[in-house]
Amino acid sequence: MKNLWFITNPNSGTTSQAKCDALEAVFAERGLSLAGRTRFPADTMPEAAALDGAGVDTVVLFAGDGTINAALRALAEWEGAFLVLPGGTMNLLAKALHDETDPHRIIHAAHECDRRVALPYVVAGEHRAFVGLILGPAATWFRAREAVRKGRLGRLIAAVRGAWRSTFHRRGVRVEGVAGLGDRYQAILVNPGADGLEVAAVDARDWGAIAQLGWGWLTGDWLAARAVTERRAEQLWVRERRPVLALFDGEPVMLASGTNIRAARSRETFIATRAGERLR
């Protein structure tokens, strides 16, 4: 880890220009060169050829899970390393890679070890989820979450009403390929695991369960809001007549009926400072 490209998102949970400047000071303190920076989404993601031309060996990601996902997809074929720092609300990918939650300490630790690991992820067509995928009516709560982040009270109220109606009154989503699941659910959470997919089907048909699910979305910790049936699977398929709303690491996508969802594993491209041979 010597020559860096710094990708940030000013709209993510805990990033700010002052914090970005402080991290760049840590780069300088460690004798690391900064070849360039990207402030997403105002700037487009760099291309692999541009990174190679600048002699970059490590991309440092200081943003939320959605921005990190966009960068990893844009640079899927790049052969350098990625250092993921906690710069969002949940920071689940950063927590999987590091014992520390302080970005400054992670940089110091990464510069000393430079250990690379592979991570599992979820694949659905051209889309990827390194943290998790959520399917179904409850995914509409992402609009309320975005309104909270942007401090827009009027939009928040409208978004909560819409998400409540979608979750409570719409038919749930149906998938095939997972043994032991029923017919329809308000949400199906699919997380990458060490040996396939970890599937959690949410049956939130009473007011209390729906309120818990909604609160989980508003606070950012949607994985904690689970009155669920949990299963494991190698793959599954969306079985609906119309496209289904899905969130890949929190970012919305419409998936067509018949879409195959499966597990995959990255190359050893993530710098990890957490102890242990296999992180997940």
C-alpha positions as CSV (number, residue, x, y, z in Angstrom):
1,M,0.0,0.0,0.0
2,K,2.0,3.0,-1.3
3,N,0.1,4.9,-4.0
4,L,-3.5,5.6,-3.3
5,W,-6.8,6.7,-4.9
6,F,-9.3,8.1,-2.4
7,I,-13.0,7.6,-3.1
8,T,-15.5,9.4,-0.8
9,N,-19.2,10.4,-0.7
10,P,-20.1,13.7,1.1
11,N,-23.7,12.4,1.4
12,S,-22.8,9.2,3.3
13,G,-23.5,8.8,7.0
14,T,-20.3,10.0,8.7
15,T,-18.2,11.6,6.0
16,S,-17.4,15.3,5.8
17,Q,-14.8,17.3,4.1
18,A,-13.0,17.9,7.4
19,K,-12.9,14.1,8.0
20,C,-11.6,13.5,4.5
21,D,-8.9,16.1,5.0
22,A,-7.9,14.4,8.3
23,L,-7.6,11.1,6.6
24,E,-5.4,12.6,3.8
25,A,-3.2,13.9,6.6
26,V,-2.8,10.4,7.9
27,F,-1.8,9.2,4.4
28,A,0.9,11.9,4.4
29,E,2.0,10.9,7.9
30,R,2.5,7.3,6.8
31,G,4.4,8.4,3.7
32,L,1.6,7.3,1.3
33,S,1.2,9.1,-2.0
34,L,-2.3,10.3,-3.1
35,A,-2.6,9.9,-6.9
36,G,-6.2,11.2,-7.1
37,R,-9.6,11.4,-5.5
38,T,-13.2,10.9,-6.4
39,R,-16.1,12.6,-4.7
40,F,-19.0,10.4,-5.7
41,P,-21.7,10.9,-7.1
42,A,-20.5,14.4,-8.3
43,D,-17.5,12.7,-9.9
44,T,-17.7,9.5,-11.9
45,M,-15.9,6.4,-10.6
46,P,-12.4,6.1,-12.0
47,E,-11.6,3.5,-14.6
48,A,-9.1,0.7,-14.1
49,A,-6.9,2.0,-16.9
50,A,-6.7,5.4,-15.2
51,L,-5.7,3.9,-11.9
52,D,-3.0,1.8,-13.6
53,G,-1.7,4.8,-15.5
54,A,-1.3,6.7,-12.3
55,G,0.5,3.8,-10.6
56,V,-2.2,3.3,-8.0
57,D,-1.9,0.1,-6.0
58,T,-4.8,0.7,-3.5
59,V,-8.2,2.3,-3.7
60,V,-9.3,3.7,-0.3
61,L,-13.1,3.8,0.1
62,F,-14.5,6.2,2.8
63,A,-18.2,6.1,2.2
64,G,-21.4,4.1,2.9
65,D,-22.1,0.6,1.7
66,G,-24.0,1.8,-1.4
67,T,-21.1,4.0,-2.7
68,I,-18.6,1.2,-1.9
69,N,-20.8,-1.2,-3.9
70,A,-20.7,1.2,-6.9
71,A,-16.9,1.5,-6.7
72,L,-16.4,-2.3,-6.5
73,R,-18.7,-2.9,-9.5
74,A,-17.0,-0.2,-11.5
75,L,-13.6,-1.6,-10.7
76,A,-14.5,-5.3,-10.8
77,E,-11.7,-6.2,-13.2
78,W,-9.0,-4.0,-11.6
79,E,-6.3,-6.1,-9.9
80,G,-5.3,-3.6,-7.2
81,A,-6.3,-3.6,-3.5
82,F,-9.3,-2.0,-1.8
83,L,-9.1,-0.5,1.7
84,V,-12.7,-0.1,3.1
85,L,-13.1,2.5,5.8
86,P,-16.3,3.0,7.9
87,G,-17.9,6.1,6.4
88,G,-21.6,5.3,6.3
89,T,-24.5,4.4,8.7
90,M,-24.1,0.7,9.1
91,N,-20.5,0.1,7.8
92,L,-21.1,-3.7,7.7
93,L,-18.4,-4.4,5.1
94,A,-15.8,-2.4,7.0
95,K,-16.8,-4.2,10.2
96,A,-16.3,-7.5,8.5
97,L,-12.7,-6.5,7.5
98,H,-11.4,-4.7,10.6
99,D,-11.5,-5.0,14.4
100,E,-11.3,-1.2,14.6
101,T,-14.0,1.3,13.8
102,D,-11.7,4.4,13.8
103,P,-10.6,5.0,10.2
104,H,-7.3,6.6,11.3
105,R,-6.3,3.5,13.2
106,I,-7.4,1.2,10.3
107,I,-5.1,3.1,7.9
108,H,-2.1,2.7,10.3
109,A,-2.9,-1.0,10.8
110,A,-3.4,-1.6,7.0
111,H,-0.1,0.1,6.2
112,E,1.7,-2.3,8.5
113,C,0.0,-5.6,7.4
114,D,-1.3,-5.1,3.9
115,R,-3.1,-8.5,4.1
116,R,-5.5,-9.2,1.3
117,V,-8.6,-11.5,1.6
118,A,-11.5,-12.6,-0.6
119,L,-15.1,-11.9,0.4
120,P,-18.4,-13.6,-0.6
121,Y,-21.1,-11.6,-2.3
122,V,-24.6,-12.0,-3.8
123,V,-25.0,-12.0,-7.6
124,A,-28.3,-11.2,-9.5
125,G,-27.7,-10.5,-13.2
126,E,-25.3,-7.6,-13.5
127,H,-25.9,-6.5,-9.9
128,R,-23.8,-7.3,-6.8
129,A,-24.4,-7.1,-3.0
130,F,-21.4,-7.4,-0.8
131,V,-23.4,-6.6,2.4
132,G,-26.9,-7.8,1.6
133,L,-29.9,-7.9,-0.7
134,I,-33.4,-7.2,0.3
135,L,-36.5,-8.1,-1.9
136,G,-40.1,-7.2,-1.5
137,P,-42.6,-4.5,-0.4
138,A,-40.6,-3.6,2.7
139,A,-37.8,-2.4,0.5
140,T,-39.8,0.8,-0.1
141,W,-38.7,2.0,3.3
142,F,-35.4,3.0,1.7
143,R,-37.2,6.2,0.6
144,A,-37.9,7.1,4.2
145,R,-34.3,6.4,5.1
146,E,-33.1,8.8,2.4
147,A,-35.4,11.5,3.6
148,V,-34.0,11.1,7.1
149,R,-30.5,11.4,5.8
150,K,-31.3,14.6,3.9
151,G,-33.4,16.1,6.7
152,R,-36.5,16.5,4.6
153,L,-39.4,16.2,7.0
154,G,-42.2,16.6,4.4
155,R,-40.7,13.8,2.2
156,L,-40.2,11.6,5.3
157,I,-43.9,11.7,6.2
158,A,-44.9,10.9,2.7
159,A,-42.3,8.2,2.4
160,V,-43.3,6.5,5.7
161,R,-47.0,6.5,4.6
162,G,-46.1,5.0,1.3
163,A,-43.8,2.4,2.8
164,W,-46.4,1.5,5.5
165,R,-49.1,0.9,2.8
166,S,-46.8,-1.1,0.6
167,T,-45.6,-3.3,3.5
168,F,-49.0,-3.8,5.1
169,H,-51.4,-4.0,2.1
170,R,-49.4,-5.4,-0.8
171,R,-49.0,-9.1,-1.4
172,G,-45.6,-10.2,-0.3
173,V,-42.7,-11.4,-2.6
174,R,-42.3,-15.0,-3.6
175,V,-39.1,-16.9,-4.4
176,E,-38.2,-20.4,-5.2
177,G,-35.2,-22.6,-4.5
178,V,-35.1,-22.2,-0.7
179,A,-36.4,-25.2,1.2
180,G,-38.8,-24.5,4.1
181,L,-40.1,-21.1,3.0
182,G,-43.8,-20.4,2.7
183,D,-45.6,-18.6,-0.1
184,R,-45.1,-14.9,0.3
185,Y,-43.2,-12.5,2.6
186,Q,-43.0,-8.7,3.2
187,A,-39.2,-8.9,2.8
188,I,-36.6,-11.5,1.9
189,L,-33.1,-10.7,3.1
190,V,-30.3,-12.4,1.3
191,N,-26.8,-12.2,2.7
192,P,-23.5,-13.6,1.4
193,G,-22.2,-16.4,3.6
194,A,-19.0,-18.5,3.8
195,D,-20.9,-21.5,2.2
196,G,-23.7,-20.0,0.1
197,L,-26.6,-17.6,0.8
198,E,-28.1,-16.8,4.2
199,V,-31.8,-16.2,3.6
200,A,-34.1,-14.5,6.1
201,A,-37.8,-14.3,5.2
202,V,-39.7,-11.5,7.1
203,D,-43.4,-12.1,7.8
204,A,-44.5,-8.8,9.2
205,R,-48.2,-9.0,9.1
206,D,-49.1,-7.4,12.4
207,W,-48.6,-3.7,13.4
208,G,-45.8,-4.4,15.9
209,A,-43.7,-6.3,13.4
210,I,-44.2,-3.7,10.7
211,A,-43.3,-0.9,13.1
212,Q,-40.1,-2.7,14.1
213,L,-39.3,-3.2,10.4
214,G,-39.9,0.4,9.6
215,W,-37.9,1.7,12.6
216,G,-35.0,-0.5,11.5
217,W,-35.0,1.1,8.2
218,L,-35.1,4.7,9.6
219,T,-32.2,4.0,12.0
220,G,-30.2,2.3,9.3
221,D,-30.0,-1.1,11.0
222,W,-32.5,-3.1,8.9
223,L,-30.8,-6.4,9.6
224,A,-31.9,-6.1,13.3
225,A,-35.6,-5.8,12.4
226,R,-36.2,-9.4,11.6
227,A,-39.3,-11.4,12.7
228,V,-38.0,-14.1,10.4
229,T,-37.6,-17.6,9.1
230,E,-33.9,-18.2,8.4
231,R,-32.6,-20.7,5.9
232,R,-29.5,-21.4,3.8
233,A,-29.5,-21.9,0.0
234,E,-27.1,-22.2,-2.9
235,Q,-29.3,-20.1,-5.1
236,L,-32.9,-18.9,-5.5
237,W,-35.2,-17.3,-8.1
238,V,-37.6,-14.4,-8.1
239,R,-41.1,-15.7,-8.9
240,E,-43.4,-12.7,-9.6
241,R,-45.4,-11.6,-12.7
242,R,-44.0,-8.1,-12.4
243,P,-40.6,-6.7,-11.6
244,V,-39.7,-6.7,-7.9
245,L,-38.0,-3.9,-6.0
246,A,-34.7,-5.0,-4.6
247,L,-32.0,-3.2,-2.6
248,F,-28.4,-4.1,-3.3
249,D,-26.4,-2.8,-0.3
250,G,-29.2,-0.3,0.1
251,E,-29.4,0.9,-3.5
252,P,-32.7,0.3,-5.4
253,V,-33.0,-2.0,-8.5
254,M,-36.0,-3.6,-10.2
255,L,-35.5,-7.4,-10.7
256,A,-37.5,-9.3,-13.3
257,S,-39.4,-12.5,-12.6
258,G,-37.1,-15.5,-13.0
259,T,-34.0,-13.6,-12.0
260,N,-31.4,-16.0,-10.5
261,I,-29.8,-15.0,-7.2
262,R,-26.6,-16.9,-6.3
263,A,-23.4,-16.7,-4.2
264,A,-20.0,-15.8,-5.6
265,R,-16.6,-15.0,-4.1
266,S,-14.2,-12.2,-5.0
267,R,-10.5,-12.4,-5.6
268,E,-8.2,-11.7,-2.7
269,T,-8.5,-7.9,-3.2
270,F,-9.7,-6.5,0.2
271,I,-7.2,-5.3,2.8
272,A,-8.1,-6.8,6.1
273,T,-6.8,-6.0,9.6
274,R,-9.2,-8.3,11.5
275,A,-7.6,-11.4,12.9
276,G,-8.7,-14.8,11.6
277,E,-8.1,-16.8,8.4
278,R,-11.7,-16.6,7.1
279,L,-13.7,-13.5,7.9
280,R,-17.1,-14.8,6.8
